[in-house]
Each structure stands twice: as structure tokens, then as C-alpha cells.
Amino acid sequence: MDLSFVTQISAPRSRDDLPAPEPGTAYLAGGTWLYSEPQPTITRLVDLATLDWPAITVHDDELELAATCTIENLCDAPLPAEWVAKSLFRPCAESLVASWKIWHTATVGGNLALALPAGAMITLCCALDAEALVWAPDGGERRVPVDRFVTGAGRTTLGAGELIRSIHLPAAALRGRTSLRKIAYSPLGRSGALLVGRVGSDGFTLTVTASTIRPFVLRFPAPPDPGLLSRSLSEQISVDDYLTDAHGAADWRRHVTGVLAEEIRRELE
Ligand SMILES: Cc1cc2nc3c(=O)[nH]c(=O)nc-3n(C[C@H](O)[C@H](O)[C@H](O)COP(=O)(O)OP(=O)(O)OC[C@H]3O[C@@H](n4cnc5c(N)ncnc54)[C@H](O)[C@@H]3O)c2cc1C
């Protein structure tokens, strides 16, 4: 769709070229959401593609994704064999309503910034203990765990003019065994609940997304028994944290979250 209120497009080549923040500015990544609906408040786009960041960099101790890494790039990345948790990448992508045609353009950073409850790249990043590197307009930067970066449906800790530069997934988490469960009202529908479990050197973690207004990561020193898992879900995720929208009622989402969590626990036990 044409964004008819946009009067300026900035195409920075380096961080120094990024324009000073001003109202009405949006960062343009893949544009799959920006161009999908009218944006009457946006008058200027800053195109992140022209910064030409390398999509994927493999370090000894982490996987670095540029914010502009597309979902397709991520699914196709050749990665060290011992990073067995890469088996999560494609199922997470397939958990989006967006098809593979959209993965070609949609970026991981755009998914995080949009902060939709069914943002499956958020699920992936939380499950693998990822941190986002955020650039501030004054030249500063900060790293924030993705489960704390997303604070609510459509809400993040990004301040005015801040942008996600990259996402960092530690090798230790990538070496973990994982299990994913998704449920939706229809087979290819938007996720009503999307959970990932991981067992690794840091114990057992359970990431709960899509059923809740923000991601929750529950941590245990070892796979818990069913009672402890169930109690922890009740204690750490309040009734009000569950979401009601066209893709599921809160009471249904709370129920299926418990069922899927137990399935994951049993699989990884
Ligand atoms: C048919 C269809 C189905 C979809 N299904 C889903 C779904 O199931 N779940 C879901 O979460 N999304 C879905 N989307 C929305 C969207 O495609 C994805 O969230 C995608 O990953 C967004 O990435 P993008 O690069 O296209 O973002 P853009 O559209 O370019 O940007 C999205 C938002 O993030 C901001 N932004 C982008 N990059 C950065 C950055 N690096 N730093 C700061 N801000 C930034 C933009 O300013 C904008 O506000 C769907 C879209 C379509 C068209």
C-alpha cells in the first residue's frame, strides 16, 4: 500500500548518517508491516537496508544477527553442527501467519520492534536467551535481554529515535535441546499460544508467548516435575497476563499454555 503521508525517505550509509529523531519518523526494515496498513502519523522513513549490515555473523561464543537479517536468511543460515537449537528456526518462522514469501523480506529486528504477541522471532530469541543491541540517537548503545525488551502487546523499551542494531544469541543456548508447541484456532492461523522449552548447561527454561501480553521465561535448575511446572506457571504468569483477542480468549489460552508446557516438559525430561 502507498504510504501517502510520507514526504521524506532517508537512506543512511553509516551510523553518522542517521537523521536526528523527530516526530513522524519510522525506521523501515522489510516494510512487511509498515506497508500493510495506512500509517497516517508517519511522514518520514529511515531505510535501514542501506546500512548494509552483514545479516549473520558466527562468533565462537555467539550468533550475531543484524536487525535487518531476514527470516529467510535466518532459516537458511549455515551454522555449526553443535548448535542443535538451530532446529527451532524454521518451526518458529512457520509459526508466523506470514508465509515464506514474506520471510524473504520480513526482518528479525522488525518482528522484535513490532512486539506482537504472536511475534515468533521474539519467541525464538527469548528461548535462546538472546539480547538486543539498541543504538541510541546520542551515539550510545545498550544491550537488553529480549524477554525484557518486549514489555507488552506492541510495546518495547525502545525510546524516541532508538533502533535495534543487532541480536545476539549465546552459543551455550544454541547447544541446548529444544521443543516447540503451537496452537491456533485454525491450522495455519495466528498463534493462540507458542511455547518453547530448552534444556542445556543452564538447566531448563520454558518460554511462553502468544498466549500472554508479553513473553515470559521460566527458569529451573533441571526439568521440573509436573506439579512444580504447573505451580510456577500460576505463580509467574497472572490471570491478567493472558490475552483475549480474535485469536483466543484468555481462559482458553491459559488452559492450553498449561497443556503445552507439560507436553514440552515430558519431551525434554
Ligand atoms: C500476511 C502477513 C502475516 C503476518 N504475520 C505475522 C505474525 O504471525 N506475527 C508477527 O509478529 N508478525 C506478522 N506479520 C507482520 C510482519 O511481517 C512481521 O512482524 C515482520 O517480521 C516485520 O518485519 P519487517 O522487517 O517487515 O518490519 P517493518 O514493517 O519494516 O517494521 C515494523 C515496525 O518495526 C519498526 N522497526 C523495524 N526495524 C526496526 C529496527 N531495527 N529498530 C527499531 N525499529 C524497527 C518499524 O519502524 C515499524 O514500526 C505479518 C505480516 C503480513 C503481511
PDBQT file of the ligand as one rigid body, heavy atoms in Angstrom, charges set to zero:
ROOT
HETATM    1  C1  LIG A 301       0.428 -11.662   5.736  1.00  0.00    +0.000 C 
HETATM    2  C2  LIG A 301       1.224 -11.221   6.928  1.00  0.00    +0.000 A 
HETATM    3  C3  LIG A 301       1.266 -12.033   8.045  1.00  0.00    +0.000 A 
HETATM    4  C4  LIG A 301       1.985 -11.650   9.169  1.00  0.00    +0.000 A 
HETATM    5  N1  LIG A 301       2.022 -12.482  10.253  1.00  0.00    +0.000 NA
HETATM    6  C5  LIG A 301       2.675 -12.101  11.372  1.00  0.00    +0.000 A 
HETATM    7  C6  LIG A 301       2.670 -12.935  12.533  1.00  0.00    +0.000 A 
HETATM    8  O1  LIG A 301       2.079 -14.009  12.576  1.00  0.00    +0.000 OA
HETATM    9  N2  LIG A 301       3.341 -12.483  13.642  1.00  0.00    +0.000 N 
HETATM   10  C7  LIG A 301       4.002 -11.293  13.639  1.00  0.00    +0.000 A 
HETATM   11  O2  LIG A 301       4.615 -10.925  14.645  1.00  0.00    +0.000 OA
HETATM   12  N3  LIG A 301       4.025 -10.505  12.549  1.00  0.00    +0.000 NA
HETATM   13  C8  LIG A 301       3.376 -10.856  11.437  1.00  0.00    +0.000 A 
HETATM   14  N4  LIG A 301       3.369 -10.031  10.341  1.00  0.00    +0.000 N 
HETATM   15  C9  LIG A 301       3.984  -8.704  10.462  1.00  0.00    +0.000 C 
HETATM   16  C10 LIG A 301       5.422  -8.625   9.921  1.00  0.00    +0.000 C 
HETATM   17  O3  LIG A 301       5.532  -9.212   8.648  1.00  0.00    +0.000 OA
HETATM   18  C11 LIG A 301       6.483  -9.241  10.805  1.00  0.00    +0.000 C 
HETATM   19  O4  LIG A 301       6.319  -8.881  12.165  1.00  0.00    +0.000 OA
HETATM   20  C12 LIG A 301       7.893  -8.863  10.337  1.00  0.00    +0.000 C 
HETATM   21  O5  LIG A 301       8.881  -9.623  10.975  1.00  0.00    +0.000 OA
HETATM   22  C13 LIG A 301       8.182  -7.377  10.493  1.00  0.00    +0.000 C 
HETATM   23  O6  LIG A 301       9.463  -7.131   9.960  1.00  0.00    +0.000 OA
HETATM   24  P1  LIG A 301       9.731  -6.004   8.863  1.00  0.00    +0.000 P 
HETATM   25  O7  LIG A 301      11.185  -6.002   8.631  1.00  0.00    +0.000 OA
HETATM   26  O8  LIG A 301       8.883  -6.191   7.658  1.00  0.00    +0.000 OA
HETATM   27  O9  LIG A 301       9.259  -4.714   9.666  1.00  0.00    +0.000 OA
HETATM   28  P2  LIG A 301       8.743  -3.311   9.121  1.00  0.00    +0.000 P 
HETATM   29  O10 LIG A 301       7.375  -3.446   8.546  1.00  0.00    +0.000 OA
HETATM   30  O11 LIG A 301       9.786  -2.657   8.272  1.00  0.00    +0.000 OA
HETATM   31  O12 LIG A 301       8.698  -2.522  10.511  1.00  0.00    +0.000 OA
HETATM   32  C14 LIG A 301       7.824  -2.928  11.535  1.00  0.00    +0.000 C 
HETATM   33  C15 LIG A 301       7.947  -1.926  12.700  1.00  0.00    +0.000 C 
HETATM   34  O13 LIG A 301       9.198  -2.080  13.364  1.00  0.00    +0.000 OA
HETATM   35  C16 LIG A 301       9.978  -0.886  13.275  1.00  0.00    +0.000 C 
HETATM   36  N5  LIG A 301      11.361  -1.338  13.050  1.00  0.00    +0.000 N 
HETATM   37  C17 LIG A 301      11.761  -2.191  12.072  1.00  0.00    +0.000 A 
HETATM   38  N6  LIG A 301      13.071  -2.471  12.230  1.00  0.00    +0.000 NA
HETATM   39  C18 LIG A 301      13.490  -1.781  13.317  1.00  0.00    +0.000 A 
HETATM   40  C19 LIG A 301      14.750  -1.679  13.995  1.00  0.00    +0.000 A 
HETATM   41  N7  LIG A 301      15.836  -2.339  13.589  1.00  0.00    +0.000 N 
HETATM   42  N8  LIG A 301      14.821  -0.878  15.082  1.00  0.00    +0.000 NA
HETATM   43  C20 LIG A 301      13.714  -0.226  15.533  1.00  0.00    +0.000 A 
HETATM   44  N9  LIG A 301      12.510  -0.280  14.941  1.00  0.00    +0.000 NA
HETATM   45  C21 LIG A 301      12.398  -1.062  13.840  1.00  0.00    +0.000 A 
HETATM   46  C22 LIG A 301       9.385  -0.080  12.144  1.00  0.00    +0.000 C 
HETATM   47  O14 LIG A 301       9.611   1.299  12.294  1.00  0.00    +0.000 OA
HETATM   48  C23 LIG A 301       7.915  -0.465  12.256  1.00  0.00    +0.000 C 
HETATM   49  O15 LIG A 301       7.308   0.276  13.299  1.00  0.00    +0.000 OA
HETATM   50  C24 LIG A 301       2.677 -10.405   9.190  1.00  0.00    +0.000 A 
HETATM   51  C25 LIG A 301       2.639  -9.594   8.046  1.00  0.00    +0.000 A 
HETATM   52  C26 LIG A 301       1.923  -9.979   6.938  1.00  0.00    +0.000 A 
HETATM   53  C27 LIG A 301       1.904  -9.067   5.757  1.00  0.00    +0.000 C 
ENDROOT
TORSDOF 0
